[in-house]
Structures are given as C-alpha cells and as structure tokens.
Amino acid sequence: MSTENNYSAQNITVLKGLEAVRMRPGMYIGTTGIDGLHHLVFEVVDNSVDEAMQGFCTNILVVLEGNDIVRVEDNGRGIPIDIHPTEKVSALELVMTKLHAGGKFDKKSYKVSGGLHGVGVSVVNALSEWCEAYVHIDGKIHHQRYKLGIAEGPAKLIEPNGLPYSYSPNRQGTVIRWKADTSIFDTTTHNYDALSNRLRELAFLNKGLKITIRDERLSTPKSHDFMFEGGVKSFVEYLNENKTVLYKEPVYFEGTRDEVEIEVAIQYNDGFNEIMFSFVNDINTREGGTHLVGFKSALTRTLNEFLKKSKHSKKLDESLSGDDVREGLTAVLSVKVPNPQFEGQTKGKLGNSEVKGIVESFVNEQLELYFDKYPDVINNILEKSVLAAKARIAARQARDATRRKNAMDSAGLPGKLADCSEKDPAKCELFIVEGDSAGGSAKGGRDRKYQAILPLWGKMLNVEKQRIEKVITNEKLQPIIASIGAGCGNNFDVSKIRYHKIIIMADADVDGSHIRTLLLTFFYRYMTPLVERGHIYIAMPPLYRVSYDKKYFYAYDDAEKDRILSESGKDIEKISILRYKGLGEMNPDQLCDTTMDPNKRNIIQVHLDDTVEAERIFTTLMGEVVQPRREFIEENALLVSNLDV
C-alpha cells in the first residue's frame, strides 16, 4: 500500500492552549479585517459591562495609545488572582490563557452576562503580539504579561511606579492592555468613530454607566464621555433627534418577568421608515430572535385591539398588519436573559423559545396600561397606522398592476437596460449611469458578457419623504427595481438579485454627488440587504485628463493632477489639461480605461458599519428638517473642496 494513503494516529493534530484561535481566528471574531480588530476591543469592554450589570462597575475607559496599542480600564471587582483549586494557576492566568474559562457559567458571580462562552478575553490574548493584565484588589497591584497568548511568567505583585496609566491608592478593578498581531489582522489601526458608536450604544443600554473613549494617537488627544440616565428612552430620543415626532415623550417601561429583565422605549415620528434595535444582555441581536418576535406580536395585537374601540375602525376594512403599525416607529428593546441561547459566538440571534411568550405578555400588558392612561398618544399612533394600511393596500394594487404589465412583456426588463449575456449573478455587474449621453459611452465601453448598463435621466425621487406606493410606481425607480429583479421594500428577496455588483456611476460634481446620495438612500431604505451584504459600489471617474507627448494620464483629484504635472518635467505650455464636466464627455475607450475595466478602475464598496449612525445620517441629509442638514453641510464644507461648486 502506498504510504501516501496511510491514515493513522500520527496524522491527528492536537492544538494546545490558544493555538486553535490563532489558526482559525475567523471562527472566533468573524473576520481579520477592521471589524475583527474592533471585536477584540468589544470583547474586553463587554467583560467590564458585565461587571456593571451586576452593580460592581460604574466607569469604563477605553484608550487608543500610540503604536496601535489599546487599553481598557474599569473599576469593577477585578479578575480574581487566587490560585484555582484544580488547575493550580491563578484565576487571572486561567481566564487569560484558557478557552471556556470564566465566571459566567455557574450564575453565582454573574446573574446575566454578555460573555457567555468564556472565550472573550482569552481570544484577545491569543490574537495579540503581546497582552498584559493589571488587577487592583485591596490596594495591591497584580500583573501578568503574555506573548502570543502564553504567559511569560506567573502573576506577581508590582509597585505603582511606571504604570502605563494613572494610579490612585484606593483604585479597584482591571486593566487589560494589548497590541493586536500584525501577522493576523489586515490592519491594526483602530477607528475612533466606529468604536465610539458602539460604546455610546452600550452606555444607552446601561443607565448610569459612564464609558469614556480617549484617542492618544493625536498630537492633541481627544475624548468623549457617554452616560445616559434615561437608558433606552434616551436611546430612542437620540435616534429621533432630527425627526418630527407624533408625541413628546417616548413610551417607556421596564420590569422583570420569570427572571427576564425587559426594557422598552417606543416613539413614532411622521416618517415612513421603521427603526428598531433589539439587544440581549447588551448584545446587538441584528438578526432578531424570539424576544423581537414577541415584541412585534404584542405591538400589532395591542394596536388592533385599540383600533376596534376607536373612531378609526370605520376607515379600514381589514386589520392592521405588522408593517402598518411599525411605519414611522423608532423602538429599542433590551432584555436580560439568565441563560440565553445565541447562534454562534457572534450572537446575532436569540433562540430561547420561552422568551417570546414572556416578552409578548409583558409588552402587551404595559402598552395597554400606557395607552389607557394617555389616549391622545394611541389616537395619534392609530391615525398614522391606518394611513399606512391604506398605503399598503395601494402599493399592493400597484405591484399587481406592475406584475400584469411585466407578464405582457416577455423580457420583463426595462427598455433602456443593456443587459449582459452572463447568467450567473455572482459574475455580473450593473452600472447605473447618470444621463443618456454617459449611458451611451458606457454601453460602448463595457464588456457585454458580464457588464449591464442602465442609464438614468431626470431628477431622482427622494424616498426618505415617500411611502412605498410612491416608490414602486415612480418612473425613475421602476427601471432599477425591474433590472435588479428582487422586488422592493418588505418584498425584497436578496437571493433573487440579477447582479452581485451594482455600481453607481455619476459625474464627479455636486449634481453627481446628489444623485449618488439619492440612490444610496433608496437602496438603504428599500433594498437594505444589498448594502448589508456589500453589493453596492460607487464608481470613481477621473476629474482630469493630462496629455503630453501623445501620452494620456488621468487624475482623480487636484492633488493627483499636481503630482502628474510635477513629475512630467515637461514644458507647461506643451501640456494639455482637460477638466471633465461629466461622464458624457468621455468616449467609450476612455470610460472603459478609467471607470469600468476591473483591472484599471477605482470603485468604492459601500459598507454598513453602524446602523445607528447610518440612520441618523440619512435622516439628516434627506429628511424634512432643514436645520440639521444645514449644520452638517457647514461642518463638512471642507470635505467637498475638490468638487466643482
């Protein structure tokens, strides 16, 4: 028998300690990109927040030091430093170097917790070039240092001299400091704003907890304190800050049922979009779960019960749907569950079946009590929900009419679409091009096999100010909806998209920026999974063409143009500079070389890193309230200095 076919015990590899984490980091933090890098910070912070949830921590400090070092401090109880009875090492070394070791399992030290798998801080340690822990207990400082996840020696007592942070004799708590491993992560440079957004979220979810982030990488360090006494009520007010609300104070209630702590805040605005965030033990359950199902069911049921008793019942021949009652709703649901069942380490969805009934009955009772006490509030909500129901019915009729129209058209695709021949969506690109002239150039410069062109004309609809029936019947948006082929709004099915790259190609001027923003608003509001899954891109056409000696160079901004001129070393009088006023000025070959050819083009993939801030930005830029938009433009005016204004 050939030795190559032998399979024996010697072929079995045993990974010791934290080796498995270093070999397969994606299994523990999702990605080795910037999100994974930030995940390390949140794993450490979550441990400090767990201390806060038990009432032992009131302050958390996150510091971005120079050289990509991060430090997280808290004033909790401190990681235990006594020797573990069976493992024969300090509890500190155990939780820092062993997977599935922690105080979250027996429910004696932590009634509820976000870090349930006991892998958080040990994963941070495993994926760092070095890591160190400082524990302040009873006026003493215990310190241990690790390299690539392995302790360099036992934990030991140290003096306060030379500590990399401020010290006071009565200090209590834990300090974790680390430098992410550059051989594992694509980047080790942290984003202050992205971290701030999550820390703000955690402060909202923990009333009275102060979380501070400080950036010491700058010549003048900057910092921000987050503390909200109103909890999720303050969160909803923050989300609705630039919106016109139907009533002043958010509906707010909290309580405990069957050991599940529930905190809810809801407030309606005059918009048409639903903003809903759900959390379990401070973890953002982006994919929802049983707690969110229970909340939605209670809201729909309660509003339908009140509708039957109201003057609005005669205005509608059918019950309110879930979509009807959530139009214009801003809601935050936070639950604390003793034994949550999450899907994987990233904890995107709650699976506990019992939580649905607990949340549903509690929310139903509390809403009834509130609406009985404040009849004006429920009257305003019902009035809006009935209008939403009528709009839903109108939208359904519009969809039926569109389907009938498409059924008569054998292709079912808009006439202006120049489709590609490739049938595999993963290989196909759709260019949404501003103007018929640019569309003609794009059609001439494309690769017909996998690149499709859809020209747009006229002013786009601002969907931020419109209901769904106006969107799906709009003559500018209908071609986009039909070309992508996956529906729109609640009927959108991302698995049916006809192109995996949808590229917005507009002029590099103010008008082009406006069109890009309108299209991004449409995709974010009515085809959200396209943005979430990274299917949306922005083309980057050049601003200039510099030519001399029968050679052409393209510049995408003024700085690049100046660099080309300085490097040319030619007589300035013999250099020709063409400032493109629009894509239509470029012939097909030029458009292909600069904007469409995958081997030469520059395109930007649109990411949805923070849904809270994305919501606020779209509301600010595209909403009805003018003042926040004016302030945003004034604050960011310098960023558009390269545009043709």
C-alpha positions in Angstrom: 0.0 0.0 0.0 1.3 3.5 -0.8 2.4 5.5 2.2 0.6 8.5 0.8 -2.7 6.7 1.5 -1.9 5.8 5.1 -4.0 7.4 7.7 -3.1 6.8 11.3 -2.8 8.4 14.7 0.3 10.3 13.7 -1.9 12.3 11.2 -4.1 13.6 14.1 -3.0 17.1 15.2 -3.9 18.3 18.7 -3.9 22.1 19.1 -2.9 23.2 22.6 -3.9 26.2 24.6 -5.0 29.0 22.3 -3.4 27.6 19.1 -6.8 26.9 17.6 -7.7 30.6 17.9 -4.6 31.7 16.1 -5.0 29.1 13.4 -8.7 29.9 12.7 -9.3 33.4 14.1 -12.4 33.9 11.9 -14.3 31.2 13.9 -14.0 33.4 17.0 -14.1 37.0 15.8 -15.7 36.7 12.4 -13.1 38.4 10.3 -9.4 39.5 10.4 -10.4 42.9 8.9 -11.2 46.1 10.8 -14.4 44.6 12.2 -12.4 41.7 13.8 -9.9 44.2 15.1 -12.6 46.1 16.8 -14.2 42.9 18.1 -11.2 42.5 20.3 -11.9 45.8 22.0 -15.6 44.9 22.5 -14.8 41.5 24.0 -12.8 43.2 26.7 -15.3 46.0 27.2 -18.1 43.5 27.4 -16.4 41.9 30.4 -16.4 45.3 32.1 -20.0 45.9 31.2 -20.9 42.5 32.7 -19.4 43.9 36.0 -21.6 46.9 35.6 -24.7 44.8 35.1 -24.0 43.2 38.4 -23.7 46.6 40.1 -19.9 46.4 40.6 -18.7 48.8 38.0 -19.6 52.5 37.3 -16.7 53.6 35.0 -15.1 52.2 31.9 -12.2 53.8 30.0 -11.0 52.8 26.5 -7.7 54.3 25.4 -6.2 54.2 21.9 -2.5 54.6 22.6 0.2 55.1 20.1 1.7 52.2 18.1 -1.7 50.6 17.8 -1.9 49.7 21.5 -5.3 49.6 23.2 -6.0 49.8 26.9 -9.4 49.1 28.7 -9.8 50.1 32.3 -12.7 49.5 34.7 -13.5 50.0 38.4 -15.1 46.6 38.9 -14.2 43.8 41.3 -11.1 42.8 39.4 -10.3 39.4 37.9 -9.6 37.0 40.8 -5.9 36.4 41.4 -6.1 33.5 43.8 -4.9 30.0 42.8 -7.6 27.8 41.1 -8.0 24.6 43.2 -7.8 22.2 40.3 -5.8 24.0 37.6 -3.1 25.1 40.1 -2.6 28.5 38.4 -4.1 31.9 39.3 -7.6 32.6 38.1 -6.2 35.5 36.2 -3.9 33.3 34.1 -6.7 30.8 33.7 -9.2 33.3 32.1 -6.5 34.9 30.0 -5.0 31.8 28.6 -7.7 29.1 28.5 -10.8 28.9 26.3 -14.1 28.4 28.1 -12.8 29.6 31.4 -14.6 32.3 33.2 -17.1 33.3 35.9 -20.1 33.3 33.6 -21.1 29.6 33.9 -22.3 29.0 37.5 -24.6 32.0 37.7 -23.3 32.8 41.1 -20.9 35.6 40.2 -23.0 36.8 37.2 -26.8 36.5 37.0 -26.8 37.8 33.4 -23.9 38.3 31.1 -22.9 39.1 27.5 -19.8 37.0 27.6 -21.2 33.5 28.0 -18.7 31.3 26.2 -15.7 32.1 28.3 -13.6 32.8 25.2 -13.6 36.6 25.0 -10.5 37.9 26.7 -8.6 34.7 26.0 -9.2 35.3 22.3 -7.9 38.8 22.6 -4.8 37.5 24.3 -4.4 34.8 21.6 -4.6 37.3 18.7 -2.2 39.8 20.2 1.6 40.1 19.8 1.6 40.8 23.5 -1.0 41.4 26.2 -0.9 42.4 29.8 -3.3 42.4 32.7 -3.2 44.6 35.8 -5.6 43.8 38.6 -6.2 46.2 41.5 -7.6 44.5 44.6 -7.4 45.7 48.2 -4.8 48.3 47.5 -2.4 45.8 45.7 -1.5 45.6 42.0 -1.2 42.2 40.4 0.4 42.0 37.0 0.9 39.3 34.3 2.2 39.6 30.8 1.6 37.3 27.8 3.2 36.8 24.4 1.1 35.3 21.6 -1.3 34.1 24.2 1.2 32.4 26.5 2.0 33.7 30.0 5.6 34.8 30.3 5.5 34.0 34.0 3.1 33.8 36.9 1.1 36.7 38.1 3.0 38.8 40.6 2.7 41.8 42.8 4.2 45.1 41.5 4.7 48.6 42.7 2.8 51.5 41.1 5.9 53.1 39.7 6.0 53.1 35.9 2.4 52.0 35.3 1.2 52.9 31.8 -1.9 54.6 33.3 -2.8 56.9 36.2 -2.8 55.4 39.7 -4.5 56.1 43.0 -4.1 54.1 46.2 -7.8 53.3 46.5 -8.1 52.1 42.9 -10.1 48.9 42.3 -10.7 47.0 39.1 -9.0 45.5 36.0 -6.8 47.0 33.2 -6.2 45.0 30.0 -3.6 46.3 27.6 -2.7 44.7 24.3 -1.2 45.1 20.8 -3.0 43.2 18.0 -0.9 40.8 16.0 0.0 42.3 12.6 0.6 38.8 11.2 -3.1 38.0 11.7 -5.0 41.2 11.1 -5.3 43.1 7.8 -4.9 46.3 9.7 -4.1 47.1 13.3 -5.2 50.8 13.2 -8.4 51.3 15.1 -11.2 53.6 14.0 -12.1 56.1 16.8 -15.6 56.9 15.4 -16.6 53.2 14.9 -15.5 52.3 18.4 -17.3 55.4 19.8 -20.6 54.4 18.2 -20.6 51.0 19.9 -19.5 52.5 23.2 -22.4 55.0 23.0 -24.7 52.2 22.4 -23.5 50.3 25.5 -23.9 53.5 27.6 -27.6 53.8 26.4 -28.2 50.2 27.5 -26.8 50.6 30.9 -28.3 53.5 32.8 -25.8 55.5 34.8 -22.7 53.7 33.5 -20.0 56.1 32.3 -18.0 55.0 29.3 -15.1 57.1 28.1 -13.1 56.7 24.9 -9.8 58.6 24.6 -7.6 58.9 21.5 -3.9 59.5 22.5 -2.6 58.9 19.0 -3.2 62.6 18.2 -0.9 65.5 19.0 -3.9 66.9 20.9 -5.7 63.9 22.4 -9.5 63.8 22.1 -12.0 62.1 24.2 -15.7 61.6 24.7 -17.8 60.6 27.7 -21.0 58.6 27.3 -23.5 58.4 30.1 -27.3 58.3 29.9 -29.6 58.2 32.9 -32.6 57.5 30.7 -31.4 54.2 29.4 -33.2 53.1 26.2 -35.6 56.0 26.5 -32.6 58.3 25.9 -31.6 56.0 23.0 -34.9 56.5 21.2 -34.7 60.2 21.8 -31.2 60.2 20.2 -32.5 58.3 17.2 -35.4 60.6 16.7 -33.3 63.8 17.3 -33.8 65.2 13.8 -37.3 63.8 13.2 -40.7 65.3 13.8 -42.3 63.1 16.5 -46.0 62.4 17.0 -45.8 62.9 20.8 -43.2 64.4 23.0 -42.2 61.7 25.5 -41.3 58.1 24.3 -43.5 55.3 25.6 -41.2 53.7 28.2 -41.5 50.8 30.6 -39.3 48.2 32.3 -39.8 45.2 34.5 -38.9 41.6 35.3 -40.9 38.5 34.5 -39.8 35.0 35.0 -36.2 36.2 35.6 -36.1 38.0 32.3 -35.5 41.8 32.6 -37.3 43.8 29.9 -36.7 47.4 29.0 -38.7 49.0 26.1 -38.9 52.5 24.6 -41.0 53.4 21.6 -41.8 56.7 19.8 -43.4 57.4 16.5 -42.3 60.0 14.0 -44.0 61.4 10.9 -41.7 59.4 8.6 -42.3 56.1 6.8 -39.4 54.1 8.0 -39.1 51.6 10.8 -36.1 51.9 13.2 -35.8 49.0 15.6 -32.9 47.8 17.6 -33.0 44.8 19.9 -30.5 43.7 22.5 -29.9 40.7 24.7 -27.6 41.2 27.6 -26.3 44.3 25.9 -25.5 42.4 22.7 -27.0 43.8 19.5 -29.1 41.0 18.0 -29.0 42.3 14.5 -30.8 39.2 13.2 -33.5 39.5 15.9 -34.8 36.4 17.6 -37.6 35.3 19.9 -37.6 38.4 22.0 -38.1 40.6 19.0 -40.9 38.3 17.6 -42.7 38.6 21.0 -42.4 42.4 21.0 -43.7 42.8 17.4 -46.6 40.4 18.1 -47.6 42.4 21.2 -47.4 45.7 19.4 -49.6 44.5 16.5 -52.1 42.8 18.7 -52.4 45.8 21.1 -52.9 48.3 18.3 -55.5 46.2 16.6 -57.4 45.8 19.9 -57.4 49.6 20.4 -58.4 50.1 16.8 -61.6 48.1 17.3 -62.6 50.5 20.1 -61.6 53.7 18.3 -63.2 56.1 15.8 -60.6 54.9 13.2 -62.1 51.5 12.9 -64.6 52.6 10.2 -61.8 53.8 8.0 -60.4 50.4 7.3 -62.0 47.1 6.2 -59.1 44.9 7.4 -56.8 44.5 10.4 -53.6 46.4 10.8 -50.6 44.4 9.7 -47.2 44.4 11.5 -45.8 46.7 8.8 -48.7 49.1 9.3 -48.1 49.5 13.0 -44.4 49.9 12.6 -44.4 52.7 10.0 -42.6 55.6 11.5 -41.8 53.6 14.6 -38.5 54.1 16.5 -38.1 51.4 19.1 -35.4 49.9 21.3 -35.9 46.6 23.1 -33.4 45.4 25.6 -33.8 42.2 27.6 -31.5 40.5 30.1 -31.8 36.7 30.0 -30.1 34.4 32.5 -29.4 31.5 30.0 -29.6 32.9 26.5 -29.1 30.6 23.5 -27.3 32.5 20.8 -26.4 31.4 17.3 -22.6 31.2 17.4 -20.0 33.3 19.1 -21.1 36.4 17.2 -24.5 36.2 18.9 -26.6 37.6 16.1 -29.9 36.0 17.0 -31.7 34.8 20.2 -33.2 31.3 20.1 -34.8 30.8 23.5 -38.4 29.8 22.7 -39.7 30.8 26.2 -38.6 34.4 25.8 -41.1 35.1 23.1 -44.1 34.5 25.3 -42.5 36.3 28.3 -41.8 39.5 26.2 -45.1 39.3 24.4 -47.3 39.1 27.5 -45.3 41.8 29.4 -45.3 44.3 26.5 -49.0 43.7 25.8 -49.9 44.5 29.4 -47.7 47.5 29.7 -48.9 49.0 26.4 -52.5 48.6 27.4 -51.8 50.4 30.7 -50.0 53.2 29.0 -52.5 53.8 26.2 -55.4 53.7 28.6 -53.7 56.4 30.6 -52.7 58.5 27.5 -55.5 58.3 24.9 -54.1 61.1 22.8 -50.9 59.1 22.2 -52.7 56.0 21.0 -55.0 58.1 18.9 -52.1 59.6 17.0 -50.5 56.2 16.5 -53.7 54.7 15.2 -54.3 57.6 12.8 -50.8 57.0 11.3 -51.2 53.2 11.3 -54.5 53.4 9.4 -52.9 55.7 6.8 -50.1 53.2 6.5 -52.6 50.4 5.9 -54.3 52.3 3.2 -50.9 53.0 1.6 -50.1 49.3 1.8 -53.2 48.3 0.0 -52.5 50.9 -2.7 -49.0 49.6 -3.0 -50.3 46.0 -3.4 -52.5 47.2 -6.2 -49.6 49.0 -7.8 -47.5 45.8 -7.6 -50.2 43.7 -9.1 -50.5 46.2 -12.0 -46.7 46.1 -12.5 -46.7 42.3 -12.5 -49.5 42.2 -15.1 -47.6 44.7 -17.2 -44.4 42.6 -16.9 -46.3 39.4 -17.7 -47.3 41.0 -21.0 -43.6 41.9 -21.7 -41.8 38.7 -22.4 -38.5 40.0 -21.1 -39.9 41.8 -18.0 -37.0 44.2 -18.2 -36.9 48.0 -18.9 -36.2 49.0 -22.5 -33.2 51.2 -21.5 -31.4 48.4 -19.9 -28.5 47.0 -22.0 -28.2 43.6 -20.3 -25.2 41.3 -20.2 -25.1 37.7 -21.6 -23.7 36.0 -18.4 -26.5 34.3 -16.4 -24.5 33.8 -13.1 -25.4 36.8 -10.9 -22.1 36.4 -9.0 -20.2 37.3 -12.2 -22.5 40.1 -13.3 -22.2 43.9 -12.8 -24.9 46.5 -13.3 -23.8 50.1 -13.9 -26.5 52.6 -13.0 -25.3 55.6 -15.1 -26.3 59.2 -14.9 -27.7 60.5 -18.2 -28.3 59.1 -21.7 -25.0 60.5 -23.1 -22.9 58.8 -20.4 -25.1 55.7 -20.8 -24.2 55.6 -24.5 -20.5 55.8 -23.7 -20.8 53.2 -21.0 -22.6 50.8 -23.4 -19.8 51.3 -25.9 -17.1 50.7 -23.4 -18.5 47.8 -21.4 -17.7 44.1 -21.6 -21.1 42.8 -22.9 -20.5 39.4 -21.4 -20.9 40.4 -17.7 -21.5 44.2 -17.6 -25.0 45.6 -17.9 -25.8 49.3 -18.3 -28.9 51.2 -17.1 -29.0 54.9 -17.9 -31.0 57.2 -15.7 -32.5 60.5 -16.7 -34.1 63.4 -14.9 -34.3 64.1 -11.2 -34.4 61.1 -8.8 -37.1 60.7 -6.1 -36.1 61.3 -2.5 -37.6 58.2 -1.0 -36.9 59.4 2.5 -40.0 61.5 2.2 -42.2 59.0 0.4 -44.3 55.9 1.2 -43.7 52.6 -0.6 -46.5 53.0 -3.1 -44.9 56.2 -4.4 -41.6 54.4 -4.7 -42.6 51.4 -6.7 -44.7 53.5 -9.1 -42.0 56.1 -9.7 -40.9 56.1 -13.3 -37.2 56.8 -12.4 -37.1 53.9 -9.8 -39.2 51.3 -11.7 -36.3 50.5 -14.1 -33.9 50.0 -11.2 -36.3 47.7 -9.4 -37.1 45.7 -12.5 -33.4 45.4 -13.5 -32.3 44.1 -10.1 -35.2 41.7 -10.2 -35.6 41.0 -6.5 -38.6 43.2 -5.5 -38.7 46.2 -3.3 -39.3 47.1 0.4 -40.7 44.2 2.5 -41.0 42.1 -0.6 -37.3 42.4 -1.4 -35.5 39.0 -1.7 -31.7 39.4 -2.0 -31.4 35.8 -3.2 -33.1 36.8 -6.5 -30.8 39.7 -7.4 -29.5 39.5 -11.0 -26.2 41.2 -10.4 -23.8 40.9 -7.4 -22.1 44.2 -8.2 -24.4 47.2 -8.6 -22.2 50.2 -9.4 -23.4 53.8 -9.2 -21.7 55.8 -11.9 -22.3 59.5 -11.7 -20.4 62.7 -12.6 -17.7 63.9 -10.2 -19.5 67.1 -9.3 -22.2 68.3 -6.9 -25.0 67.1 -9.0 -23.4 63.7 -9.3 -23.0 63.6 -5.5 -26.7 64.4 -5.1 -27.7 61.5 -7.4 -25.4 59.1 -5.6 -26.9 60.1 -2.3 -30.5 59.7 -3.6 -29.7 56.2 -4.9 -27.9 55.2 -1.7 -31.0 56.4 0.2 -33.2 54.3 -2.0 -31.0 51.2 -1.6 -30.7 51.6 2.2 -34.4 52.1 2.7 -35.9 49.7 0.3 -33.2 47.2 -0.6 -31.3 47.1 2.7 -29.7 43.7 2.2 -27.9 45.0 -0.9 -26.0 47.4 1.4 -25.6 45.0 4.3 -24.0 42.3 2.1 -21.7 44.7 0.2 -23.4 44.6 -3.3 -23.4 48.4 -3.8 -20.4 50.2 -5.2 -19.6 53.7 -6.3 -17.5 54.3 -9.4 -14.7 56.8 -9.3 -14.4 58.6 -12.6 -11.4 60.9 -13.1 -11.7 64.7 -12.9 -8.8 65.5 -15.3 -7.0 64.1 -18.3 -3.4 65.4 -18.6 -1.8 64.8 -22.0 1.7 65.5 -23.4 3.9 63.8 -26.0 0.9 61.8 -27.2 0.5 60.2 -23.8 -2.5 60.5 -21.5 -2.7 60.5 -17.7 -5.9 60.6 -15.6 -6.2 62.4 -12.3 -9.0 61.7 -9.8 -8.4 64.9 -7.8 -6.4 68.1 -7.8 -3.6 66.6 -5.7 -3.1 63.8 -8.3 -3.2 66.3 -11.1 -0.5 68.4 -9.5 1.6 65.3 -8.9 1.4 64.3 -12.6 2.4 67.8 -13.6 5.3 67.9 -11.2 6.6 64.5 -12.4 6.2 65.3 -16.1 9.2 67.6 -16.2 7.8 69.0 -19.5 7.3 72.5 -20.8 4.0 73.5 -19.2 2.9 75.1 -22.5 3.1 71.7 -24.2 0.9 70.1 -21.6 -2.9 69.9 -22.2 -5.3 69.6 -19.2 -8.9 68.6 -19.8 -11.3 69.1 -16.9 -14.2 66.7 -17.4 -17.5 68.3 -16.8 -19.3 65.0 -16.9 -19.1 61.3 -17.9 -20.8 62.2 -21.2 -17.6 64.0 -22.3 -15.6 60.7 -22.2 -15.6 58.4 -25.2 -16.2 54.7 -24.7 -12.5 53.8 -24.6 -11.7 56.5 -22.0 -14.7 55.5 -19.8 -13.6 51.8 -20.0 -10.0 52.5 -19.2 -10.7 54.8 -16.2 -14.0 53.7 -14.7 -15.2 50.3 -16.0 -12.3 47.9 -16.6 -11.8 45.9 -13.4 -8.0 45.9 -14.0 -7.8 49.7 -14.1 -10.8 51.2 -12.4 -11.2 52.6 -8.9 -14.5 51.7 -7.2 -15.6 52.0 -3.6 -17.6 49.3 -1.9 -20.3 50.7 0.3 -20.3 49.1 3.8 -22.9 49.4 6.6 -20.7 49.5 9.7 -23.0 51.2 12.1 -26.8 51.2 11.5 -27.4 53.8 14.3 -25.2 56.4 12.6 -26.3 55.4 9.1 -29.9 56.1 10.2 -29.0 59.5 11.6 -27.0 60.5 8.5 -29.8 59.6 6.1 -32.3 61.4 8.3 -30.1 64.5 8.5 -29.3 64.7 4.8 -32.6 63.6 3.2 -35.2 64.3 5.9 -37.7 67.1 6.2 -36.0 69.1 9.0 -33.7 71.7 7.4 -31.5 72.9 10.3 -29.6 69.7 11.0 -28.8 69.4 7.3 -27.5 73.0 7.1 -25.3 72.4 10.2 -23.9 69.1 8.6 -23.0 70.9 5.4 -21.3 73.8 7.3 -19.3 71.4 9.4 -18.2 69.3 6.4 -17.8 72.0 3.8 -14.0 71.5 3.6 -14.5 67.8 2.5 -16.1 69.0 -0.8 -13.3 71.4 -1.7 -12.5 69.3 -4.7 -16.0 69.4 -6.1 -17.0 71.8 -8.9 -19.2 74.1 -6.8 
